Amino acid sequence: MGERVKRIALFFLMMLFLLPAFALAAEGDISVETEGYGSSRRDAILDAKRNAVAEGIGTILASETEVRNFAMQKDMVITKTIGSVKKYKVLEQQQQPDNVFFVKIQATVSTASIKADLMALKILLESMDRPRMMVMIQEESGRQAETAITDYLTSKEFELVDASMVAALMNKEEDLVLKATKGDPVAAARLGAENGAEYVLVGSVRTSSVANAILADSGMVSGQASLTVKVINCSTGRVIASKSATSAVPHISPEVAMDKAIAKASAKLMDKKLFERIVSSFQDMVNNGIALTVLVKNVGNFQAQKAVRKELGNLDVVSVQKRSFGNGQLKLNVVFKGNSDTFCEAADGRVAQGKKMMVTDCSGNNVVIVLQ
């Protein structure tokens, strides 16, 4: 019996030691040992903390593309997230003969803090050449939902089409605008592309005020709002996200209650559902590439079309597949890691069988190249 008690006591003692580690993992903290150099002890510690943050960042990058972009923007990203070092302990320090200070520290880095600072999202947006989004929400009165959504996206450092331009479009009440806000992807993609957006977020709000027995004694009514939105890729017309959210807020004024319900539904939609889907779609495109339809003109013979395909295959492409070839025209399906503009910049001026590839048209995900 005494031996069993000892085992139980030993088990609980081990658990006491392990619980802090489990807590750290649950909170998203990691412990790292890093070194730093500087002209003073303070500078050396700062350098070591920056190196600790770099290790923390490395644990949350999702793809080779993010790693490459992090390498290019390392100083900016680390400066932004240096506060993610929650605590540190100096393990070793010395002043070297050339008046350079050396330190070695053990640091606790909060990966949750790094994510909160939008580091990974920032790199993702940079990887996509910072796409612009246009927000168009059809509302019965005011612009509460549009304002809440644009504020949210702005806080995440998205590039947005100017709100005054969107307001002017909404006031026109044209058929195309009405179709877009009702979720027609073709209409939405056209409006977005015409106004310099790569993505357009469209949707509509329905509101109502309801008096019920619970609120009757307080003199308040329940303002209710239902918000439905879609996010559409303007290049392809494809819906990348479609979500809805509802909310209710009590207030003595029905108008105020409905306005607050709209704002609450908008925040709920972005926080819980829509934003993650947008980012997931962006990540998929960066990691796996976008589909482009490429038409190459003035392709004289079979050997020339082979040369064109080979030359385009040397770009940062996932695949180059021939759809058809005839009458001097070669149609290709190209999956490219980047956007259509980046592809055009990379392809323009390249040489295939002694002829230059000249990009003459780039509309959405359709590219036209002429051999000259």
C-alpha positions as CSV (number, residue, x, y, z in Angstrom):
1,M,0.0,0.0,0.0
2,G,2.9,2.4,0.9
3,E,4.5,1.7,-2.5
4,R,1.2,2.6,-4.3
5,V,0.9,5.9,-2.4
6,K,4.5,6.7,-3.3
7,R,3.7,6.1,-7.0
8,I,0.6,8.3,-6.8
9,A,2.6,11.1,-5.1
10,L,5.4,10.8,-7.7
11,F,2.8,11.0,-10.5
12,F,1.3,14.2,-9.1
13,L,4.7,15.7,-8.5
14,M,5.6,15.1,-12.1
15,M,2.3,16.7,-13.2
16,L,3.1,19.8,-11.2
17,F,6.3,20.2,-13.1
18,L,4.7,19.4,-16.5
19,L,1.6,21.7,-16.0
20,P,3.6,24.9,-16.7
21,A,4.8,23.5,-19.9
22,F,1.3,22.5,-21.0
23,A,0.1,26.0,-20.1
24,L,2.8,27.5,-22.2
25,A,1.9,25.3,-25.2
26,A,-1.8,26.1,-24.7
27,E,-1.1,29.9,-24.7
28,G,1.0,29.6,-27.8
29,D,4.3,30.4,-26.1
30,I,7.7,28.9,-27.0
31,S,11.0,29.1,-25.2
32,V,14.2,29.6,-27.3
33,E,17.8,30.3,-26.7
34,T,19.4,32.9,-28.9
35,E,22.5,35.0,-29.2
36,G,23.0,38.7,-29.9
37,Y,25.8,41.2,-30.6
38,G,25.9,45.0,-30.3
39,S,27.9,48.0,-29.5
40,S,26.4,47.9,-25.9
41,R,24.8,45.3,-23.7
42,R,21.4,46.8,-24.4
43,D,21.9,46.6,-28.2
44,A,23.2,43.0,-27.9
45,I,20.1,42.0,-25.9
46,L,17.8,43.7,-28.5
47,D,19.6,41.7,-31.2
48,A,19.1,38.5,-29.3
49,K,15.4,39.3,-28.8
50,R,15.0,40.0,-32.5
51,N,16.6,36.6,-33.2
52,A,14.2,35.0,-30.7
53,V,11.2,36.6,-32.5
54,A,12.6,35.3,-35.9
55,E,12.5,31.8,-34.5
56,G,8.9,32.4,-33.2
57,I,7.8,33.7,-36.6
58,G,9.3,30.6,-38.2
59,T,7.0,28.4,-36.2
60,I,3.8,29.9,-37.7
61,L,4.8,30.5,-41.3
62,A,2.6,28.2,-43.4
63,S,4.5,27.9,-46.7
64,E,7.7,28.3,-48.6
65,T,6.2,31.4,-50.2
66,E,5.7,33.0,-46.8
67,V,9.2,32.1,-45.8
68,R,10.7,33.7,-48.9
69,N,8.6,36.9,-48.4
70,F,9.6,37.0,-44.7
71,A,13.3,36.8,-45.7
72,M,12.7,39.9,-48.0
73,Q,10.8,41.8,-45.3
74,K,12.6,40.5,-42.2
75,D,13.5,43.8,-40.6
76,M,10.0,45.3,-41.0
77,V,8.3,42.2,-39.7
78,I,10.5,41.7,-36.7
79,T,10.3,45.4,-35.8
80,K,6.5,45.0,-35.8
81,T,6.5,41.9,-33.6
82,I,9.4,42.5,-31.2
83,G,6.9,43.0,-28.4
84,S,6.1,39.3,-28.6
85,V,9.1,38.5,-26.3
86,K,7.2,38.2,-23.0
87,K,10.3,37.7,-20.9
88,Y,13.9,36.7,-21.1
89,K,16.9,35.7,-19.0
90,V,20.5,36.4,-19.7
91,L,22.4,33.1,-19.7
92,E,25.8,34.5,-20.8
93,Q,27.4,37.8,-21.6
94,Q,30.8,39.2,-22.3
95,Q,32.5,42.2,-23.8
96,Q,34.8,41.1,-26.6
97,P,38.2,42.7,-27.5
98,D,36.8,44.7,-30.4
99,N,34.3,46.4,-28.0
100,V,31.4,44.3,-29.2
101,F,29.1,43.0,-26.6
102,F,27.9,39.4,-26.8
103,V,24.9,38.0,-24.9
104,K,23.0,34.7,-24.9
105,I,19.5,34.7,-23.6
106,Q,16.6,32.3,-23.0
107,A,13.4,34.0,-24.2
108,T,9.7,33.2,-24.0
109,V,8.1,34.3,-27.3
110,S,4.3,34.5,-27.7
111,T,3.3,33.2,-31.1
112,A,-0.2,34.3,-30.3
113,S,1.1,37.9,-30.1
114,I,2.9,37.5,-33.4
115,K,-0.4,36.4,-35.0
116,A,-2.2,39.3,-33.4
117,D,0.2,41.7,-35.0
118,L,-0.8,40.4,-38.4
119,M,2.7,39.3,-39.4
120,A,1.6,36.3,-41.4
121,L,-1.3,38.1,-43.0
122,K,0.9,41.0,-44.0
123,I,3.4,38.6,-45.7
124,L,0.5,36.9,-47.4
125,L,-0.9,40.2,-48.8
126,E,2.5,41.2,-49.9
127,S,2.9,37.9,-51.7
128,M,-0.3,38.7,-53.6
129,D,1.0,42.2,-54.5
130,R,-1.5,43.7,-52.0
131,P,-4.8,43.1,-53.8
132,R,-7.5,45.8,-53.5
133,M,-11.0,45.0,-52.3
134,M,-14.2,46.9,-52.9
135,V,-17.0,46.7,-50.3
136,M,-20.6,47.2,-51.5
137,I,-23.5,46.5,-49.0
138,Q,-27.1,47.3,-49.9
139,E,-28.7,48.8,-46.7
140,E,-32.1,50.2,-46.2
141,S,-30.8,53.3,-44.4
142,G,-27.3,54.4,-43.6
143,R,-24.0,52.5,-44.2
144,Q,-23.5,50.8,-40.8
145,A,-22.6,47.4,-42.2
146,E,-20.3,48.8,-44.9
147,T,-18.5,51.0,-42.3
148,A,-18.0,48.2,-39.9
149,I,-16.6,45.8,-42.5
150,T,-14.3,48.4,-44.1
151,D,-13.0,49.4,-40.6
152,Y,-12.3,45.7,-39.9
153,L,-10.5,45.1,-43.2
154,T,-8.6,48.4,-42.8
155,S,-7.4,47.2,-39.3
156,K,-6.1,44.1,-41.0
157,E,-4.2,46.4,-43.5
158,F,-6.2,45.4,-46.6
159,E,-6.1,47.9,-49.5
160,L,-9.6,49.1,-50.2
161,V,-11.3,51.0,-53.0
162,D,-12.1,54.6,-51.7
163,A,-15.4,54.6,-49.8
164,S,-16.6,57.8,-51.6
165,M,-16.3,56.1,-55.0
166,V,-18.3,53.2,-53.7
167,A,-21.0,55.6,-52.3
168,A,-21.3,57.3,-55.6
169,L,-21.9,53.9,-57.3
170,M,-24.5,52.9,-54.8
171,N,-26.4,56.1,-55.2
172,K,-26.8,55.5,-58.9
173,E,-29.0,52.5,-58.3
174,E,-28.2,51.0,-61.6
175,D,-29.3,47.5,-62.5
176,L,-25.6,46.3,-62.4
177,V,-25.2,47.6,-58.9
178,L,-28.5,46.0,-57.7
179,K,-27.5,42.7,-59.3
180,A,-24.1,42.9,-57.7
181,T,-25.3,43.6,-54.2
182,K,-27.8,40.7,-54.5
183,G,-24.9,38.4,-55.1
184,D,-24.6,38.2,-58.9
185,P,-20.9,37.2,-59.3
186,V,-20.7,38.4,-62.9
187,A,-22.1,41.9,-62.1
188,A,-19.9,42.2,-59.0
189,A,-16.8,41.1,-60.8
190,R,-17.4,43.6,-63.6
191,L,-18.0,46.5,-61.1
192,G,-14.9,45.6,-59.1
193,A,-12.7,45.3,-62.2
194,E,-14.0,48.7,-63.5
195,N,-13.0,50.4,-60.3
196,G,-9.6,48.9,-59.8
197,A,-10.4,46.1,-57.4
198,E,-9.1,42.5,-57.5
199,Y,-11.9,41.4,-55.1
200,V,-15.3,42.7,-54.3
201,L,-17.3,42.1,-51.1
202,V,-21.0,42.4,-51.9
203,G,-24.1,41.9,-49.8
204,S,-27.3,43.1,-48.3
205,V,-28.8,43.8,-44.8
206,R,-32.3,43.1,-43.6
207,T,-33.5,44.7,-40.3
208,S,-36.5,44.7,-38.1
209,S,-37.6,45.8,-34.6
210,V,-39.6,43.5,-32.4
211,A,-41.4,44.2,-29.1
212,N,-41.6,41.2,-26.8
213,A,-42.9,40.4,-23.3
214,I,-39.4,40.3,-21.7
215,L,-38.5,43.8,-22.9
216,A,-42.0,45.3,-22.6
217,D,-41.6,46.4,-18.9
218,S,-38.3,48.2,-19.7
219,G,-39.7,50.2,-22.6
220,M,-37.2,48.7,-25.0
221,V,-37.5,46.9,-28.3
222,S,-35.3,44.3,-29.9
223,G,-33.5,45.5,-33.0
224,Q,-32.6,42.6,-35.3
225,A,-30.3,42.4,-38.3
226,S,-29.5,39.8,-40.9
227,L,-26.4,40.2,-43.1
228,T,-25.5,38.1,-46.1
229,V,-22.3,38.7,-48.1
230,K,-20.2,37.2,-50.8
231,V,-16.6,37.8,-51.7
232,I,-15.8,37.5,-55.5
233,N,-12.6,37.3,-57.4
234,C,-12.9,40.0,-60.1
235,S,-10.5,38.2,-62.4
236,T,-12.4,34.9,-62.5
237,G,-15.9,35.8,-61.3
238,R,-15.5,33.0,-58.8
239,V,-17.1,33.3,-55.3
240,I,-14.3,32.6,-52.8
241,A,-16.5,33.1,-49.7
242,S,-20.2,33.3,-48.9
243,K,-21.4,33.8,-45.3
244,S,-24.3,35.2,-43.3
245,A,-24.8,36.4,-39.7
246,T,-27.7,37.6,-37.6
247,S,-27.8,39.6,-34.4
248,A,-30.2,41.3,-32.0
249,V,-29.7,44.3,-29.7
250,P,-32.2,45.9,-27.3
251,H,-32.7,49.6,-27.0
252,I,-35.5,52.1,-26.3
253,S,-35.1,53.5,-29.8
254,P,-36.0,51.1,-32.6
255,E,-33.6,52.9,-35.0
256,V,-30.7,52.7,-32.6
257,A,-31.4,49.1,-31.8
258,M,-31.3,48.1,-35.5
259,D,-28.2,50.1,-36.1
260,K,-26.4,48.4,-33.2
261,A,-27.7,45.0,-34.4
262,I,-26.2,45.7,-37.9
263,A,-22.8,46.6,-36.4
264,K,-22.9,43.5,-34.1
265,A,-23.8,41.2,-37.0
266,S,-21.0,42.7,-39.2
267,A,-18.4,42.1,-36.5
268,K,-19.7,38.6,-35.9
269,L,-19.6,37.9,-39.6
270,M,-16.0,39.0,-40.0
271,D,-14.6,37.7,-36.7
272,K,-16.1,34.2,-36.8
273,K,-16.7,33.3,-40.4
274,L,-15.8,35.4,-43.4
275,F,-12.3,36.7,-42.7
276,E,-10.8,33.2,-42.1
277,R,-12.4,32.1,-45.4
278,I,-10.9,35.0,-47.3
279,V,-7.4,34.4,-45.9
280,S,-7.7,30.7,-46.5
281,S,-8.6,31.4,-50.2
282,F,-5.6,33.8,-50.5
283,Q,-3.3,31.3,-48.9
284,D,-4.5,28.6,-51.3
285,M,-3.7,30.8,-54.3
286,V,-0.3,31.7,-53.1
287,N,0.6,28.1,-52.3
288,N,-1.0,26.4,-55.3
289,G,-1.1,29.2,-57.9
290,I,-3.8,30.9,-59.9
291,A,-5.3,29.6,-63.2
292,L,-4.6,31.8,-66.3
293,T,-5.8,31.4,-69.8
294,V,-3.0,32.4,-72.2
295,L,-3.5,32.9,-75.9
296,V,-0.3,33.1,-77.9
297,K,-0.6,34.5,-81.4
298,N,1.7,34.3,-84.5
299,V,3.0,30.8,-83.6
300,G,4.3,29.6,-86.9
301,N,4.7,25.8,-86.5
302,F,4.7,22.9,-84.1
303,Q,8.3,23.5,-83.0
304,A,7.5,27.1,-82.2
305,Q,4.6,26.1,-79.9
306,K,6.9,23.7,-78.1
307,A,9.5,26.5,-77.6
308,V,6.8,28.8,-76.2
309,R,5.6,26.2,-73.7
310,K,9.1,25.4,-72.6
311,E,9.9,29.1,-72.1
312,L,6.8,29.8,-70.1
313,G,7.6,26.6,-68.1
314,N,10.8,28.4,-66.9
315,L,8.7,31.0,-65.1
316,D,7.4,30.4,-61.5
317,V,4.6,28.2,-62.8
318,V,3.0,25.0,-61.4
319,S,2.0,23.8,-64.8
320,V,1.6,24.7,-68.5
321,Q,-1.0,22.7,-70.4
322,K,-1.9,23.0,-74.1
323,R,-5.6,23.4,-74.8
324,S,-5.3,23.8,-78.6
325,F,-3.0,24.8,-81.4
326,G,-3.9,25.8,-85.0
327,N,-4.1,28.7,-87.4
328,G,-1.0,30.3,-85.7
329,Q,-2.7,30.4,-82.3
330,L,-1.7,28.5,-79.2
331,K,-4.1,28.3,-76.3
332,L,-2.7,27.4,-72.9
333,N,-3.8,26.8,-69.4
334,V,-1.2,28.1,-67.0
335,V,-1.1,27.8,-63.2
336,F,1.1,30.5,-61.9
337,K,2.3,31.4,-58.4
338,G,1.4,35.0,-58.4
339,N,-1.2,37.3,-60.1
340,S,-1.8,37.9,-63.7
341,D,0.2,41.2,-63.8
342,T,3.2,39.4,-62.3
343,F,3.0,36.7,-64.9
344,C,2.8,39.3,-67.7
345,E,5.8,41.1,-66.4
346,A,7.8,37.8,-66.2
347,A,6.6,36.6,-69.7
348,D,6.9,39.9,-71.6
349,G,10.2,40.1,-73.6
350,R,11.2,36.5,-73.3
351,V,12.4,34.8,-76.4
352,A,11.1,31.6,-78.0
353,Q,12.7,30.3,-81.2
354,G,14.2,33.7,-81.9
355,K,11.0,35.6,-81.5
356,K,10.1,37.9,-78.6
357,M,6.9,37.3,-76.5
358,M,5.1,40.6,-76.3
359,V,2.1,40.8,-73.9
360,T,-0.6,42.8,-75.7
361,D,-3.6,42.3,-73.4
362,C,-4.1,41.3,-69.8
363,S,-7.8,41.3,-68.6
364,G,-8.5,39.5,-65.5
365,N,-7.0,36.0,-65.8
366,N,-6.9,36.2,-69.6
367,V,-3.6,37.0,-71.2
368,V,-2.8,37.6,-74.8
369,I,0.8,37.3,-76.1
370,V,2.1,37.9,-79.6
371,L,5.3,36.5,-81.0
372,Q,7.3,39.2,-82.8
